Amino acid sequence: MARLMVTFALQDDDPQRREEATQRLLGELRDLAVLRVDRVRGAVEEGAKAGAALEIGQLVLSGVFSTAALTAATKVLVARLQREGARQVVLGEGENRIEITGLSGKDQSAVVHAITAALASSGAIDEGEPAER
């Protein structure tokens, strides 16, 4: 099963506002029902109660990535983050990551194709459906 990490920062980067944006994006992506969407859990700071903290501004998409599913999820992601005024979005991890700062409508299509190409090269995408142009 493939996975794609989504991390974003907002213009003012207020933690409460970013948490609210994370919740809205999580809900929209889950409503889409094309991939599994989860919160990222991080380490708890020293002195805090036991357990894992939820990382604000971070989600992980997982499942069987088809071009259609990836295109639909990316459109929701881009639209939500544009409405929230995200100043930076990072998709992926390590060497397989795409950093986005500012996104026009034309760039949105480029993002879909870049992510699709990266997942296809790793063998994580079902090539049975044509890429959206």
Beta strands, then each sheet from edge to edge (+ up, - down):
strand 1: 2-10
strand 2: 36-42
strand 3: 53-63
strand 4: 65-66
strand 5: 86-93
strand 6: 96-100
strand 7: 125-126
sheet 1: 2+ 3- 1+ 5- 6+
sheet 2: 4+ 7+
end
